[in-house]
Amino acid sequence: MATIKLTNVIKRFQDIETIHGVDLDLKDGEFVVFVGPSGCGKSTLLRLIAGLEDITDGKLEINDVNMNNVAPADRGVAMVFQSYALYPHMTVEENMSFGLRMNGVAPEKIKEQVSNAANILQLNELLDRKPKQLSGGQRQRVAIGRAIVRQPEVFLFDEPLSNLDAELRVDMRIQIAQLHNKLKATMVYVTHDQVEAMTLADKIVVLRAGNVEQVGSPLELYHNPANEFVAGFIGSPKMNFLDGTILSIDNNDLVAIDIAGQKLELEVDGTKISVNETVRLGIRPEHVKENIQEADLTLNIDIDVAEHLGGLTYLYGQFEGHKLTIEVSGSNLTRNGEHIQVGIKKEDCYLFNRDGEALINRPVPAR
């Protein structure tokens, strides 16, 4: 197991800077997920930790040892790639043991480590098969097994589930979580899928355009996003946003906001906004309620599409030119093209200024 520390890490490809001064502290045994849209730099950051890319500036430390000029093989890390990268002419056992054999590890030790990995990943009955005889999920388990046999201090995963179908993704996600619980190793996992991030991570690092937007636990990011980007990225379905205008701010930071002709009062950080400023109100789909009796804001919505999924129903509609998603119970019978009225309570609202900064600091549920 290991700690990882990045201090002002910068990566340039010729004249193009793709990672902009990243500072991170990853604790021993943590499961850390790098998440963000395509092109945000998450895989590049992972490759910098692995040593597959050189750091342009800044410092990378593993267990307090500077790794900037250390070869990948000597960093105590093992990487699982998006592609399985298995040798087609080798059996599962040969694929898993290949790296150890190339490093001259004793046959007895190889057999022991392969057997241990096969037990953890339930691959014992597949050791004599070749990759073409395996399913996608089984091939990914072999790729993970190849990393386990090296007994690394750090596991690095680069979108390992992106080639699997939906059912296999869920199954493999559970298996990776169980693997972390068994090995207690430090794991860094890259994905663009925020559901994977929320379900796997002890700590999430949200990246955008080579910058770290926010670092925290899944619940911290969900309940208390630092800015509009994080609020919109974390959560499925994503947060709804409505435009508003600040009408007034009193001495107790109680602001009055005009939302499509309705007045909504919220307690916010009044130092970050001014009267007449345009703001964005955020509401998560599950906080849009059919009961409007106790609502502080009511919305008349034209429903474009109703998705009935059994336990849940998602309604996609329009309000004053804004697209909205509403999560309701599976018993809801709303159909495409219907007009409905819904309500929102002020305690469920988020607010962001014109720079995208969060204006409300919400408590995170304690365990």
C-alpha positions as CSV (number, residue, x, y, z in Angstrom):
1,M,0.0,0.0,0.0
2,A,1.1,3.5,-0.6
3,T,0.5,7.3,-0.4
4,I,0.6,9.4,-3.5
5,K,1.3,13.1,-3.6
6,L,1.3,15.4,-6.6
7,T,2.6,18.9,-6.1
8,N,2.0,21.5,-8.8
9,V,2.2,18.9,-11.5
10,I,2.2,20.2,-15.1
11,K,2.2,18.4,-18.4
12,R,2.9,19.9,-21.7
13,F,2.9,18.3,-25.1
14,Q,5.2,20.6,-27.1
15,D,3.6,24.0,-26.6
16,I,0.2,22.7,-25.4
17,E,-0.3,22.5,-21.6
18,T,-2.8,19.8,-20.8
19,I,-2.4,19.5,-17.0
20,H,-2.3,22.8,-15.2
21,G,-0.6,22.7,-11.8
22,V,-2.4,19.8,-10.1
23,D,-2.0,19.3,-6.3
24,L,-3.4,16.1,-4.8
25,D,-2.8,14.0,-1.7
26,L,-4.0,10.4,-1.9
27,K,-4.0,8.4,1.3
28,D,-2.7,4.9,1.9
29,G,-5.4,2.4,0.9
30,E,-7.8,4.9,-0.6
31,F,-9.9,4.2,-3.6
32,V,-9.6,7.4,-5.6
33,V,-11.5,8.0,-8.8
34,F,-10.6,10.6,-11.4
35,V,-13.7,11.7,-13.2
36,G,-14.6,14.2,-15.8
37,P,-15.7,14.7,-19.5
38,S,-13.6,13.4,-22.4
39,G,-10.4,15.4,-22.9
40,C,-10.3,16.7,-19.3
41,G,-6.9,15.1,-18.6
42,K,-7.8,12.3,-16.3
43,S,-6.0,9.5,-18.3
44,T,-3.0,11.8,-18.8
45,L,-2.8,12.3,-15.0
46,L,-3.0,8.6,-14.5
47,R,-0.2,8.0,-17.0
48,L,1.9,10.5,-15.2
49,I,1.6,8.5,-12.0
50,A,2.4,5.3,-13.9
51,G,5.4,6.8,-15.5
52,L,4.1,6.3,-19.0
53,E,4.3,10.1,-19.5
54,D,7.0,12.4,-18.3
55,I,6.1,15.2,-15.9
56,T,7.0,18.6,-17.4
57,D,7.1,20.4,-14.1
58,G,6.2,19.8,-10.5
59,K,6.7,16.7,-8.3
60,L,5.2,13.2,-7.9
61,E,5.9,11.2,-4.7
62,I,4.9,7.7,-3.8
63,N,5.5,6.9,-0.2
64,D,7.3,10.2,0.1
65,V,9.9,9.2,-2.5
66,N,10.3,11.4,-5.6
67,M,9.2,9.4,-8.7
68,N,9.8,12.0,-11.4
69,N,12.7,10.2,-12.9
70,V,11.9,6.6,-11.7
71,A,11.2,4.0,-14.4
72,P,7.6,2.7,-14.5
73,A,8.7,-0.8,-13.5
74,D,10.4,0.5,-10.4
75,R,7.4,2.6,-9.1
76,G,5.5,-0.3,-7.4
77,V,2.5,0.4,-9.6
78,A,0.4,-1.9,-11.9
79,M,-1.9,-0.6,-14.5
80,V,-5.1,-2.1,-16.0
81,F,-5.9,-0.6,-19.4
82,Q,-9.2,0.0,-21.2
83,S,-8.2,-2.7,-23.7
84,Y,-7.5,-6.1,-22.2
85,A,-4.1,-6.4,-23.9
86,L,-4.0,-10.2,-23.5
87,Y,-1.7,-12.3,-25.6
88,P,-4.0,-14.4,-27.8
89,H,-1.7,-17.4,-28.1
90,M,-1.2,-17.7,-24.3
91,T,-3.5,-19.3,-21.8
92,V,-5.0,-17.4,-18.9
93,E,-2.3,-18.7,-16.6
94,E,0.4,-17.8,-19.0
95,N,-1.0,-14.3,-19.5
96,M,-1.2,-13.7,-15.7
97,S,2.4,-15.0,-15.1
98,F,4.1,-13.4,-18.1
99,G,5.5,-10.4,-16.3
100,L,6.8,-12.5,-13.5
101,R,8.5,-14.9,-15.8
102,M,10.1,-12.0,-17.7
103,N,11.5,-10.7,-14.4
104,G,13.0,-14.1,-13.5
105,V,10.7,-14.9,-10.5
106,A,11.1,-18.5,-9.3
107,P,8.5,-20.9,-10.8
108,E,7.2,-21.8,-7.3
109,K,6.6,-18.2,-6.4
110,I,4.9,-17.6,-9.8
111,K,2.5,-20.5,-9.2
112,E,1.7,-19.3,-5.7
113,Q,0.9,-15.7,-6.9
114,V,-1.1,-16.8,-9.9
115,S,-3.1,-19.2,-7.7
116,N,-3.8,-16.5,-5.2
117,A,-5.0,-14.1,-7.9
118,A,-7.1,-16.7,-9.5
119,N,-8.8,-17.5,-6.2
120,I,-9.6,-13.8,-5.6
121,L,-11.0,-13.3,-9.1
122,Q,-12.7,-16.8,-9.4
123,L,-10.5,-17.7,-12.4
124,N,-9.4,-21.2,-11.3
125,E,-11.5,-23.0,-13.8
126,L,-10.3,-20.8,-16.7
127,L,-6.6,-21.0,-16.3
128,D,-6.1,-23.3,-19.3
129,R,-8.3,-21.3,-21.6
130,K,-7.1,-18.8,-24.2
131,P,-8.6,-15.3,-24.5
132,K,-10.8,-16.1,-27.4
133,Q,-12.6,-18.7,-25.2
134,L,-13.5,-16.0,-22.6
135,S,-16.3,-13.5,-22.3
136,G,-15.5,-9.8,-22.0
137,G,-15.9,-9.8,-18.3
138,Q,-13.6,-12.8,-17.9
139,R,-10.9,-11.2,-20.0
140,Q,-11.1,-8.1,-17.9
141,R,-10.7,-10.2,-14.8
142,V,-7.6,-11.8,-16.3
143,A,-6.2,-8.3,-17.0
144,I,-6.8,-7.4,-13.4
145,G,-5.3,-10.7,-12.3
146,R,-2.1,-9.9,-14.2
147,A,-1.8,-6.7,-12.1
148,I,-2.5,-8.5,-8.8
149,V,0.2,-11.1,-9.3
150,R,2.8,-8.3,-9.4
151,Q,1.7,-7.4,-5.8
152,P,2.0,-3.7,-6.5
153,E,1.6,-1.0,-3.9
154,V,-0.7,1.0,-6.3
155,F,-3.3,-0.2,-8.7
156,L,-4.1,2.1,-11.7
157,F,-7.3,1.5,-13.7
158,D,-7.8,3.4,-17.0
159,E,-11.5,3.1,-17.9
160,P,-11.4,-0.7,-17.4
161,L,-15.2,-1.3,-17.9
162,S,-15.8,0.9,-21.0
163,N,-15.8,-2.1,-23.4
164,L,-18.3,-4.1,-21.4
165,D,-22.1,-4.2,-21.8
166,A,-24.3,-2.7,-19.1
167,E,-24.9,-5.9,-17.1
168,L,-21.3,-6.8,-17.1
169,R,-20.3,-3.3,-16.1
170,V,-22.4,-3.5,-13.0
171,D,-21.0,-7.0,-12.2
172,M,-17.4,-6.0,-12.7
173,R,-17.9,-2.8,-10.7
174,I,-19.0,-4.9,-7.7
175,Q,-16.0,-7.2,-8.2
176,I,-13.6,-4.3,-8.3
177,A,-15.1,-2.9,-5.1
178,Q,-14.8,-6.3,-3.4
179,L,-11.2,-6.6,-4.7
180,H,-10.3,-3.3,-2.9
181,N,-11.9,-4.5,0.3
182,K,-9.8,-7.7,0.2
183,L,-6.5,-6.2,-0.8
184,K,-6.7,-2.8,1.0
185,A,-4.4,-1.4,-1.6
186,T,-4.3,2.1,-2.9
187,M,-6.3,2.3,-6.1
188,V,-6.6,5.1,-8.7
189,Y,-9.4,4.6,-11.2
190,V,-10.2,6.7,-14.2
191,T,-13.7,6.9,-15.7
192,H,-16.0,9.4,-17.5
193,D,-19.0,7.6,-15.9
194,Q,-19.9,9.4,-12.7
195,V,-22.1,6.5,-11.5
196,E,-18.9,4.4,-11.3
197,A,-17.2,7.2,-9.5
198,M,-20.0,7.6,-6.9
199,T,-20.3,3.8,-6.2
200,L,-16.6,2.9,-6.1
201,A,-14.7,5.9,-4.6
202,D,-13.6,6.9,-1.2
203,K,-12.5,10.1,-2.8
204,I,-13.5,11.7,-6.1
205,V,-11.3,14.1,-8.1
206,V,-13.4,16.0,-10.6
207,L,-11.3,17.3,-13.5
208,R,-12.1,19.8,-16.3
209,A,-9.7,21.0,-19.0
210,G,-6.6,19.8,-17.0
211,N,-7.7,21.5,-13.8
212,V,-9.0,20.0,-10.5
213,E,-12.5,21.4,-9.9
214,Q,-13.2,19.7,-6.6
215,V,-11.9,16.8,-4.4
216,G,-14.0,15.1,-1.8
217,S,-16.1,12.1,-0.9
218,P,-19.0,11.1,-3.2
219,L,-21.5,12.6,-0.7
220,E,-19.5,15.8,-0.3
221,L,-19.5,16.4,-4.0
222,Y,-23.2,15.4,-4.4
223,H,-24.6,17.5,-1.5
224,N,-22.1,20.4,-1.5
225,P,-20.6,21.0,-5.0
226,A,-18.1,23.8,-5.2
227,N,-19.4,25.1,-8.5
228,E,-22.0,24.7,-11.2
229,F,-19.8,22.4,-13.3
230,V,-19.4,19.8,-10.4
231,A,-23.1,20.2,-9.5
232,G,-24.1,19.4,-13.1
233,F,-21.6,16.5,-13.5
234,I,-22.2,14.6,-10.3
235,G,-25.6,13.1,-10.1
236,S,-27.7,10.9,-12.5
237,P,-29.8,12.3,-14.0
238,K,-27.9,15.5,-13.9
239,M,-29.0,18.6,-12.0
240,N,-31.6,21.0,-13.5
241,F,-30.7,24.7,-13.9
242,L,-33.0,27.7,-14.1
243,D,-31.9,31.3,-14.8
244,G,-32.8,34.0,-12.2
245,T,-32.0,37.6,-11.2
246,I,-31.0,38.9,-7.8
247,L,-33.7,41.4,-6.6
248,S,-32.3,42.2,-3.2
249,I,-29.8,41.2,-0.5
250,D,-30.3,42.0,3.2
251,N,-27.7,42.2,6.0
252,N,-28.3,38.6,6.9
253,D,-27.4,37.3,3.4
254,L,-31.0,36.5,2.7
255,V,-31.5,37.1,-1.0
256,A,-34.6,37.5,-3.1
257,I,-34.4,36.0,-6.6
258,D,-36.7,36.4,-9.5
259,I,-37.3,33.1,-11.2
260,A,-39.7,33.5,-14.2
261,G,-41.7,36.1,-12.4
262,Q,-41.8,34.2,-9.0
263,K,-39.9,35.5,-6.0
264,L,-37.8,33.0,-4.1
265,E,-35.8,33.8,-0.9
266,L,-32.7,31.9,0.0
267,E,-29.9,32.2,2.5
268,V,-26.6,32.5,0.6
269,D,-23.1,33.8,0.7
270,G,-23.9,37.4,-0.1
271,T,-20.3,38.5,-0.6
272,K,-20.2,36.7,-4.0
273,I,-23.2,38.4,-5.7
274,S,-24.8,41.8,-6.2
275,V,-28.2,43.1,-6.9
276,N,-29.4,42.6,-10.5
277,E,-26.8,39.9,-11.1
278,T,-27.9,36.9,-13.2
279,V,-27.7,33.6,-11.2
280,R,-28.4,30.0,-11.8
281,L,-30.8,28.0,-9.6
282,G,-30.0,24.3,-9.3
283,I,-32.5,21.6,-8.5
284,R,-31.9,17.9,-8.6
285,P,-34.5,15.8,-10.4
286,E,-35.5,13.9,-7.2
287,H,-36.2,17.2,-5.5
288,V,-38.9,18.3,-8.0
289,K,-42.1,17.2,-6.3
290,E,-45.6,16.5,-7.5
291,N,-47.0,17.9,-4.2
292,I,-47.1,21.7,-4.6
293,Q,-48.9,22.5,-1.3
294,E,-45.7,23.3,0.7
295,A,-43.6,24.4,-2.3
296,D,-41.7,27.7,-2.4
297,L,-41.5,27.7,-6.2
298,T,-44.0,26.1,-8.6
299,L,-43.3,25.2,-12.2
300,N,-45.8,24.5,-15.0
301,I,-44.1,21.9,-17.2
302,D,-44.9,20.5,-20.6
303,I,-43.7,16.9,-20.7
304,D,-41.9,15.8,-23.8
305,V,-41.0,12.3,-22.8
306,A,-42.0,10.0,-19.9
307,E,-39.7,7.1,-19.2
308,H,-41.4,4.4,-17.1
309,L,-38.7,2.2,-15.6
310,G,-40.7,0.2,-13.1
311,G,-39.5,1.5,-9.7
312,L,-38.9,5.0,-11.0
313,T,-40.2,7.2,-13.7
314,Y,-38.2,10.0,-15.4
315,L,-40.1,12.9,-16.9
316,Y,-38.4,15.2,-19.4
317,G,-40.0,18.5,-20.1
318,Q,-39.8,22.2,-20.7
319,F,-40.2,25.2,-18.4
320,E,-39.7,28.8,-19.8
321,G,-37.2,27.5,-22.4
322,H,-35.3,25.4,-19.9
323,K,-35.1,21.6,-20.2
324,L,-36.0,19.8,-17.0
325,T,-35.7,16.3,-15.7
326,I,-38.0,15.1,-12.9
327,E,-37.7,11.9,-11.0
328,V,-40.9,10.5,-9.6
329,S,-42.2,7.1,-8.4
330,G,-42.7,4.2,-10.7
331,S,-46.5,4.4,-10.1
332,N,-46.7,7.8,-11.8
333,L,-48.8,7.6,-15.0
334,T,-47.8,10.9,-16.7
335,R,-47.6,10.5,-20.5
336,N,-45.8,12.2,-23.3
337,G,-47.3,15.6,-24.1
338,E,-49.1,16.1,-20.8
339,H,-49.0,19.4,-18.9
340,I,-48.2,19.1,-15.1
341,Q,-47.5,21.4,-12.2
342,V,-44.6,20.6,-9.8
343,G,-43.1,22.3,-6.7
344,I,-39.7,22.9,-5.2
345,K,-38.8,23.7,-1.6
346,K,-36.1,26.3,-0.9
347,E,-34.1,23.9,1.3
348,D,-33.6,21.7,-1.8
349,C,-32.2,24.5,-4.0
350,Y,-28.6,25.3,-5.0
351,L,-27.5,28.6,-6.3
352,F,-24.5,29.7,-8.4
353,N,-23.3,33.1,-9.4
354,R,-22.4,34.2,-13.0
355,D,-18.8,32.8,-12.5
356,G,-20.3,29.4,-11.5
357,E,-19.3,29.6,-7.8
358,A,-21.6,27.9,-5.3
359,L,-23.5,30.4,-3.1
360,I,-25.0,27.9,-0.7
361,N,-23.0,25.6,1.7
362,R,-25.1,22.6,2.5
363,P,-24.4,20.0,5.2
364,V,-23.2,16.6,4.2
365,P,-25.2,13.6,5.8
366,A,-23.1,11.9,8.5
367,R,-22.8,8.2,8.7
